[in-house]
Amino acid sequence: MTITIHRGTNQIGGCITEISSSQARIIIDIGDELPSDAQKTDVEIEGVTTSARNCDGVFITHYHGDHVGLYRKILPEIPVYMGEKAKTIYLKLQTRCKDPNIAVIERFKTFREESPIKVKDMTIRPFQVDHSAFDAYMFLIECDGKKILHTGDFRAHGYKGNSLLPTLAKWVGKVDALITEGTTLSRPDETIISEQELQQQAHELLKDNKYVFAMCSSTNIDRMAAFYKATTQPPLGRYFLCDEYQYDLLKFVAKNARSPIYKFEKIHSYGANLLEKMRKRGFCMMVRSGKKFNDIIEQFPDSLFIYSMWAGYLSGEAKIESIAEMVPSGYKYLHTSGHATREAIRKVCEKVCPATIIPIHGKAPRELEKMGLSGEVKILENGERFEV
């Protein structure tokens, strides 16, 4: 098999990986670049986005824009695969965002965890991973006695993180090549706590603050679960509130998730009729940028505002104005990464014993060379081919 990283060898987001054999050619992720990328690089791939079709499928690890955002460029004859629940969440999100290409997303094919997909001489097997996107996956690609594991974005410190290593031991074993994300390798000063620790810290804040507004991504389901549990667990029993869009999304997850972590039984969709009850009982309300949320926040001048997203969105080159304008000066920062720590990457390498380790989705790929990993770290350039 041959690996080609069309984009993503030295940046976070916008990753596009090609894996080909003598018979098949697939793409894993076709992401848009992050808003903070100073120099945008347009990517056209023969047989995938331009010219006659020469691709057997595009496989999406999860619904974040830096992994699926360029779906609209894929030639219409090429099938696109996404997790079953992830597709529904992405449809809900893009419908709210008034995406003009909803019909294209509706045609995405779906897969389920651990169910193999046969593409000519390749077998692609998806494994669910813990990430800040619900229903996210890594892929094992097998062909001609060779195995390649593409991690997508993953972590081991979320609610489902404990399942990572047992899954690799049961289903994957030793691989010839590991293509791994390395987002946190360039962020040595970033504090990373578990989602459970974040939940407990949120609970402590709620004990001291009767009225709380919390901002995080609407599709970060684990973070929603953390705030939900922090709000509704005894002895507080406060209201957990959100808008109609968020309510619909969380109810979908509650109905389709196997884990009790995501049941969301006591959520309420905000309405002005609840204002007096909110004042009396207290609450945590999930908010996003926008006037409708500002209008609600103004009615509770003594409230606490918790910001639970990457700090880089508030200032510097990655600043997002709509978010920065929403966050008040006296906010509380409570966040943890959706990406693997160095230790998590190390443990994955120890579990699958790769002959070759190829870093993507990171600004400091050479940090892997300093970790003393057993496999050979291969730093590729965008567009460079590597034979497995």
PATI-559975 format. One record per residue (C-alpha): chain; residue in one letter; x negated, y negated, z negated; residue number from 1. Coordinates in nm, 3 decimals, m for minus. Example, Ala and Ser with C-alpha at 12.3 -4.5 7.8 and 13.67 -1.06 7.14 Angstrom:
2
A  a  m1.230  0.450  m0.780  1
A  s  m1.367  0.106  m0.714  2
END
This chain:
388
A  m  0.000  0.000  0.000  1
A  t  m0.103  m0.359  0.058  2
A  i  m0.038  m0.652  m0.178  3
A  t  m0.020  m1.011  m0.051  4
A  i  0.059  m1.301  m0.284  5
A  h  0.196  m1.561  m0.044  6
A  r  0.221  m1.815  m0.325  7
A  g  0.168  m1.810  m0.700  8
A  t  m0.194  m1.705  m0.757  9
A  n  m0.283  m2.030  m0.934  10
A  q  0.044  m2.197  m1.034  11
A  i  0.343  m2.139  m1.258  12
A  g  0.658  m2.074  m1.057  13
A  g  0.722  m2.052  m0.686  14
A  c  0.584  m1.699  m0.671  15
A  i  0.629  m1.485  m0.359  16
A  t  0.472  m1.137  m0.354  17
A  e  0.468  m0.900  m0.058  18
A  i  0.413  m0.525  m0.089  19
A  s  0.387  m0.323  0.230  20
A  s  0.322  0.037  0.331  21
A  s  0.286  0.214  0.663  22
A  q  0.666  0.208  0.700  23
A  a  0.815  m0.053  0.467  24
A  r  0.770  m0.418  0.378  25
A  i  0.935  m0.582  0.077  26
A  i  0.916  m0.920  m0.099  27
A  i  0.939  m0.964  m0.476  28
A  d  1.077  m1.306  m0.573  29
A  i  1.106  m1.603  m0.342  30
A  g  1.097  m1.894  m0.580  31
A  d  1.105  m2.267  m0.541  32
A  e  0.822  m2.465  m0.696  33
A  l  0.870  m2.638  m1.030  34
A  p  0.961  m3.009  m1.026  35
A  s  0.627  m3.084  m1.195  36
A  d  0.416  m2.945  m0.910  37
A  a  0.238  m3.252  m0.776  38
A  q  0.153  m3.108  m0.437  39
A  k  0.438  m2.910  m0.289  40
A  t  0.340  m2.628  m0.054  41
A  d  0.596  m2.521  0.201  42
A  v  0.590  m2.148  0.273  43
A  e  0.705  m1.977  0.591  44
A  i  0.657  m1.601  0.618  45
A  e  0.673  m1.429  0.955  46
A  g  0.957  m1.180  0.961  47
A  v  1.099  m1.304  0.628  48
A  t  1.187  m1.672  0.668  49
A  t  1.102  m1.720  1.035  50
A  s  1.084  m1.531  1.368  51
A  a  1.241  m1.188  1.414  52
A  r  1.318  m0.982  1.105  53
A  n  1.026  m0.776  0.975  54
A  c  1.121  m0.711  0.614  55
A  d  1.323  m0.437  0.447  56
A  g  1.437  m0.627  0.140  57
A  v  1.377  m0.911  m0.105  58
A  f  1.391  m0.810  m0.471  59
A  i  1.459  m1.081  m0.731  60
A  t  1.329  m1.031  m1.085  61
A  h  1.568  m1.287  m1.239  62
A  y  1.781  m1.593  m1.163  63
A  h  1.547  m1.880  m1.255  64
A  g  1.496  m2.120  m0.966  65
A  d  1.121  m2.066  m0.953  66
A  h  1.192  m1.701  m0.867  67
A  v  1.504  m1.716  m0.650  68
A  g  1.533  m2.081  m0.540  69
A  l  1.428  m2.026  m0.177  70
A  y  1.683  m1.751  m0.115  71
A  r  1.847  m1.976  0.143  72
A  k  1.538  m1.947  0.366  73
A  i  1.556  m1.567  0.393  74
A  l  1.662  m1.442  0.735  75
A  p  2.031  m1.344  0.711  76
A  e  1.972  m0.982  0.824  77
A  i  1.742  m0.908  0.529  78
A  p  1.911  m0.761  0.219  79
A  v  1.848  m0.943  m0.110  80
A  y  1.865  m0.744  m0.435  81
A  m  1.937  m0.880  m0.784  82
A  g  2.047  m0.733  m1.116  83
A  e  2.420  m0.675  m1.137  84
A  k  2.486  m0.910  m1.431  85
A  a  2.218  m1.155  m1.322  86
A  k  2.397  m1.205  m0.990  87
A  t  2.724  m1.297  m1.164  88
A  i  2.547  m1.543  m1.395  89
A  y  2.363  m1.698  m1.100  90
A  l  2.691  m1.733  m0.910  91
A  k  2.851  m1.909  m1.207  92
A  l  2.554  m2.144  m1.239  93
A  q  2.530  m2.229  m0.870  94
A  t  2.905  m2.274  m0.839  95
A  r  2.889  m2.534  m1.118  96
A  c  2.596  m2.698  m0.937  97
A  k  2.803  m2.708  m0.614  98
A  d  2.551  m2.500  m0.417  99
A  p  2.669  m2.503  m0.053  100
A  n  2.528  m2.151  0.000  101
A  i  2.749  m1.960  m0.245  102
A  a  2.860  m1.721  0.030  103
A  v  2.496  m1.614  0.076  104
A  i  2.458  m1.535  m0.295  105
A  e  2.783  m1.339  m0.288  106
A  r  2.625  m1.107  m0.030  107
A  f  2.334  m1.017  m0.259  108
A  k  2.312  m0.643  m0.324  109
A  t  2.281  m0.536  m0.686  110
A  f  2.093  m0.273  m0.881  111
A  r  2.102  m0.129  m1.229  112
A  e  1.829  m0.061  m1.478  113
A  e  1.610  0.242  m1.405  114
A  s  1.815  0.338  m1.096  115
A  p  1.570  0.391  m0.808  116
A  i  1.616  0.218  m0.473  117
A  k  1.476  0.397  m0.170  118
A  v  1.334  0.174  0.106  119
A  k  1.188  0.397  0.379  120
A  d  0.873  0.551  0.225  121
A  m  0.888  0.330  m0.087  122
A  t  1.075  0.385  m0.411  123
A  i  1.149  0.074  m0.618  124
A  r  1.259  0.126  m0.976  125
A  p  1.378  m0.173  m1.187  126
A  f  1.326  m0.193  m1.564  127
A  q  1.500  m0.452  m1.776  128
A  v  1.267  m0.684  m1.967  129
A  d  1.302  m0.941  m2.239  130
A  h  1.295  m1.296  m2.099  131
A  s  1.473  m1.628  m2.133  132
A  a  1.691  m1.517  m1.841  133
A  f  1.951  m1.248  m1.911  134
A  d  1.929  m0.925  m1.711  135
A  a  1.568  m0.983  m1.599  136
A  y  1.353  m0.706  m1.451  137
A  m  1.009  m0.577  m1.371  138
A  f  0.964  m0.342  m1.073  139
A  l  0.768  m0.020  m1.027  140
A  i  0.689  0.045  m0.661  141
A  e  0.577  0.396  m0.562  142
A  c  0.453  0.518  m0.225  143
A  d  0.205  0.782  m0.102  144
A  g  0.107  0.879  m0.455  145
A  k  0.025  0.518  m0.553  146
A  k  0.200  0.303  m0.814  147
A  i  0.224  m0.077  m0.842  148
A  l  0.393  m0.248  m1.138  149
A  h  0.514  m0.607  m1.091  150
A  t  0.605  m0.754  m1.430  151
A  g  0.805  m1.057  m1.320  152
A  d  0.844  m1.289  m1.622  153
A  f  0.853  m1.100  m1.951  154
A  r  0.781  m1.129  m2.320  155
A  a  0.775  m0.909  m2.630  156
A  h  0.899  m1.158  m2.893  157
A  g  1.269  m1.179  m2.802  158
A  y  1.560  m0.971  m2.927  159
A  k  1.490  m0.691  m2.676  160
A  g  1.111  m0.715  m2.689  161
A  n  1.062  m0.392  m2.887  162
A  s  1.184  m0.184  m2.592  163
A  l  0.902  m0.293  m2.359  164
A  l  0.624  m0.052  m2.451  165
A  p  0.849  0.255  m2.498  166
A  t  0.998  0.188  m2.153  167
A  l  0.654  0.172  m1.995  168
A  a  0.548  0.491  m2.172  169
A  k  0.860  0.682  m2.067  170
A  w  0.903  0.567  m1.708  171
A  v  0.582  0.412  m1.578  172
A  g  0.259  0.559  m1.715  173
A  k  m0.074  0.486  m1.547  174
A  v  m0.059  0.256  m1.243  175
A  d  m0.300  0.174  m0.965  176
A  a  m0.224  m0.199  m0.973  177
A  l  m0.057  m0.430  m1.223  178
A  i  0.071  m0.765  m1.098  179
A  t  0.129  m0.966  m1.415  180
A  e  0.255  m1.310  m1.506  181
A  g  0.012  m1.530  m1.700  182
A  t  0.212  m1.842  m1.787  183
A  t  0.085  m1.887  m2.142  184
A  l  m0.283  m1.834  m2.057  185
A  s  m0.318  m2.207  m1.985  186
A  r  m0.134  m2.307  m2.304  187
A  p  m0.362  m2.198  m2.591  188
A  d  m0.211  m2.449  m2.835  189
A  e  0.150  m2.345  m2.780  190
A  t  0.321  m2.204  m3.090  191
A  i  0.512  m1.887  m3.010  192
A  i  0.752  m1.743  m3.266  193
A  s  1.002  m1.463  m3.231  194
A  e  1.362  m1.531  m3.138  195
A  q  1.459  m1.387  m3.477  196
A  e  1.232  m1.639  m3.653  197
A  l  1.386  m1.919  m3.448  198
A  q  1.731  m1.799  m3.552  199
A  q  1.635  m1.816  m3.919  200
A  q  1.483  m2.163  m3.882  201
A  a  1.802  m2.280  m3.711  202
A  h  2.005  m2.136  m3.998  203
A  e  1.798  m2.335  m4.249  204
A  l  1.854  m2.655  m4.050  205
A  l  2.227  m2.589  m4.039  206
A  k  2.236  m2.546  m4.415  207
A  d  2.104  m2.901  m4.452  208
A  n  2.301  m3.058  m4.166  209
A  k  2.678  m3.024  m4.132  210
A  y  2.694  m3.154  m3.774  211
A  v  2.441  m3.016  m3.526  212
A  f  2.401  m3.052  m3.149  213
A  a  2.155  m2.817  m2.979  214
A  m  2.018  m2.847  m2.626  215
A  c  1.888  m2.549  m2.430  216
A  s  1.930  m2.401  m2.085  217
A  s  2.286  m2.280  m2.026  218
A  t  2.154  m1.947  m1.898  219
A  n  1.909  m1.883  m2.185  220
A  i  2.140  m1.625  m2.339  221
A  d  1.897  m1.515  m2.609  222
A  r  1.869  m1.874  m2.732  223
A  m  2.247  m1.905  m2.733  224
A  a  2.260  m1.586  m2.940  225
A  a  2.006  m1.726  m3.186  226
A  f  2.208  m2.043  m3.244  227
A  y  2.534  m1.848  m3.253  228
A  k  2.405  m1.614  m3.522  229
A  a  2.252  m1.902  m3.717  230
A  t  2.586  m2.086  m3.711  231
A  t  2.833  m1.809  m3.784  232
A  q  2.641  m1.593  m4.032  233
A  p  2.751  m1.622  m4.397  234
A  p  2.768  m1.831  m4.599  235
A  l  2.794  m2.112  m4.342  236
A  g  3.068  m1.989  m4.110  237
A  r  3.059  m2.309  m3.908  238
A  y  3.222  m2.364  m3.569  239
A  f  3.010  m2.262  m3.270  240
A  l  3.114  m2.486  m2.980  241
A  c  3.037  m2.534  m2.612  242
A  d  3.206  m2.660  m2.296  243
A  e  3.432  m2.451  m2.072  244
A  y  3.154  m2.350  m1.832  245
A  q  2.932  m2.226  m2.116  246
A  y  3.227  m2.053  m2.281  247
A  d  3.307  m1.863  m1.962  248
A  l  2.944  m1.758  m1.918  249
A  l  2.904  m1.635  m2.276  250
A  k  3.232  m1.447  m2.266  251
A  f  3.113  m1.270  m1.949  252
A  v  2.793  m1.167  m2.125  253
A  a  2.985  m1.053  m2.433  254
A  k  3.209  m0.834  m2.220  255
A  n  2.926  m0.675  m2.021  256
A  a  2.632  m0.652  m2.262  257
A  r  2.562  m0.320  m2.427  258
A  s  2.393  m0.475  m2.728  259
A  p  2.590  m0.621  m3.023  260
A  i  2.343  m0.913  m3.017  261
A  y  2.553  m1.075  m2.744  262
A  k  2.909  m1.028  m2.866  263
A  f  2.987  m1.402  m2.915  264
A  e  3.322  m1.326  m3.080  265
A  k  3.366  m1.660  m3.260  266
A  i  3.291  m1.921  m2.996  267
A  h  3.519  m2.215  m2.920  268
A  s  3.552  m2.430  m2.613  269
A  y  3.541  m2.795  m2.719  270
A  g  3.856  m3.005  m2.706  271
A  a  3.942  m3.339  m2.865  272
A  n  4.206  m3.154  m3.067  273
A  l  3.923  m2.991  m3.265  274
A  l  3.760  m3.314  m3.383  275
A  e  3.917  m3.328  m3.729  276
A  k  3.850  m2.958  m3.789  277
A  m  3.489  m3.008  m3.677  278
A  r  3.444  m3.290  m3.925  279
A  k  3.588  m3.084  m4.206  280
A  r  3.418  m2.749  m4.139  281
A  g  3.095  m2.848  m3.965  282
A  f  2.960  m2.707  m3.641  283
A  c  2.679  m2.635  m3.401  284
A  m  2.760  m2.743  m3.046  285
A  m  2.553  m2.646  m2.743  286
A  v  2.499  m2.943  m2.512  287
A  r  2.329  m3.032  m2.185  288
A  s  2.244  m3.366  m2.029  289
A  g  2.545  m3.569  m1.917  290
A  k  2.793  m3.835  m2.020  291
A  k  3.061  m3.596  m2.146  292
A  f  2.822  m3.462  m2.410  293
A  n  2.695  m3.809  m2.501  294
A  d  3.052  m3.920  m2.565  295
A  i  3.100  m3.635  m2.814  296
A  i  2.765  m3.693  m2.987  297
A  e  2.850  m4.062  m3.039  298
A  q  3.144  m3.957  m3.257  299
A  f  2.902  m3.797  m3.506  300
A  p  2.632  m4.061  m3.572  301
A  d  2.499  m3.867  m3.872  302
A  s  2.442  m3.545  m3.674  303
A  l  2.117  m3.356  m3.615  304
A  f  1.998  m3.304  m3.257  305
A  i  1.789  m2.990  m3.190  306
A  y  1.590  m2.974  m2.869  307
A  s  1.524  m2.613  m2.769  308
A  m  1.350  m2.624  m2.431  309
A  w  0.991  m2.661  m2.315  310
A  a  0.842  m2.982  m2.458  311
A  g  0.690  m3.067  m2.120  312
A  y  1.029  m3.175  m1.988  313
A  l  1.031  m3.474  m2.225  314
A  s  0.715  m3.651  m2.110  315
A  g  0.420  m3.638  m1.874  316
A  e  0.408  m3.507  m1.517  317
A  a  0.682  m3.248  m1.578  318
A  k  0.926  m3.497  m1.733  319
A  i  1.291  m3.458  m1.633  320
A  e  1.458  m3.796  m1.676  321
A  s  1.811  m3.667  m1.739  322
A  i  1.687  m3.448  m2.024  323
A  a  1.449  m3.704  m2.174  324
A  e  1.723  m3.969  m2.179  325
A  m  1.959  m3.734  m2.361  326
A  v  1.723  m3.646  m2.648  327
A  p  1.729  m3.904  m2.934  328
A  s  1.413  m4.022  m3.105  329
A  g  1.488  m3.841  m3.429  330
A  y  1.537  m3.497  m3.276  331
A  k  1.416  m3.166  m3.423  332
A  y  1.205  m2.946  m3.195  333
A  l  1.284  m2.575  m3.222  334
A  h  1.174  m2.360  m2.932  335
A  t  0.982  m2.050  m2.833  336
A  s  0.848  m1.937  m2.498  337
A  g  1.020  m1.705  m2.254  338
A  h  0.679  m1.576  m2.144  339
A  a  0.434  m1.312  m2.255  340
A  t  0.164  m1.392  m2.509  341
A  r  m0.194  m1.281  m2.448  342
A  e  m0.134  m0.996  m2.691  343
A  a  0.176  m0.880  m2.502  344
A  i  m0.017  m0.880  m2.175  345
A  r  m0.297  m0.684  m2.343  346
A  k  m0.055  m0.422  m2.476  347
A  v  0.105  m0.378  m2.135  348
A  c  m0.239  m0.322  m1.982  349
A  e  m0.324  m0.068  m2.253  350
A  k  0.001  0.116  m2.190  351
A  v  m0.018  0.143  m1.808  352
A  c  m0.401  0.158  m1.774  353
A  p  m0.416  m0.023  m1.438  354
A  a  m0.715  0.025  m1.211  355
A  t  m0.662  m0.331  m1.087  356
A  i  m0.497  m0.628  m1.261  357
A  i  m0.372  m0.912  m1.039  358
A  p  m0.263  m1.231  m1.220  359
A  i  0.017  m1.451  m1.082  360
A  h  0.250  m1.718  m1.224  361
A  g  m0.021  m1.899  m1.416  362
A  k  m0.266  m2.188  m1.396  363
A  a  m0.554  m2.008  m1.568  364
A  p  m0.580  m1.662  m1.407  365
A  r  m0.947  m1.627  m1.502  366
A  e  m0.851  m1.617  m1.868  367
A  l  m0.763  m1.251  m1.806  368
A  e  m1.130  m1.184  m1.730  369
A  k  m1.219  m1.296  m2.085  370
A  m  m0.979  m1.054  m2.256  371
A  g  m1.190  m0.739  m2.218  372
A  l  m0.916  m0.546  m2.039  373
A  s  m0.997  m0.197  m1.911  374
A  g  m0.886  m0.259  m1.552  375
A  e  m1.067  m0.476  m1.298  376
A  v  m0.919  m0.826  m1.281  377
A  k  m0.876  m0.926  m0.918  378
A  i  m0.823  m1.298  m0.858  379
A  l  m0.654  m1.337  m0.521  380
A  e  m0.609  m1.645  m0.309  381
A  n  m0.266  m1.724  m0.165  382
A  g  m0.223  m1.519  0.150  383
A  e  m0.513  m1.282  0.078  384
A  r  m0.443  m0.911  0.138  385
A  f  m0.542  m0.646  m0.115  386
A  e  m0.537  m0.273  m0.040  387
A  v  m0.428  m0.038  m0.318  388
END
